[in-house]
Amino acid sequence: MGTTTGRGRTAAGRSAAERLRTLTPRDRTQAVVTAYESGLVVPGGRGR
């Protein structure tokens, strides 16, 4: 996310965390499911 928006990883992570805080638990769960299904996150992965 940081590289596609031109921001660093820290800023991108902070922005993502802020967005997730505004979601309801149901929406947050759906965001996680979508991240796994799209391959953005892998089980047991340590990040990029």
Secondary structure as GFF3:
##gff-version 3
##sequence-region A 1 48
A	DSSP	alpha_helix	2	5	.	.	.	ID=ss1
A	DSSP	alpha_helix	9	21	.	.	.	ID=ss2
A	DSSP	alpha_helix	25	38	.	.	.	ID=ss3
###
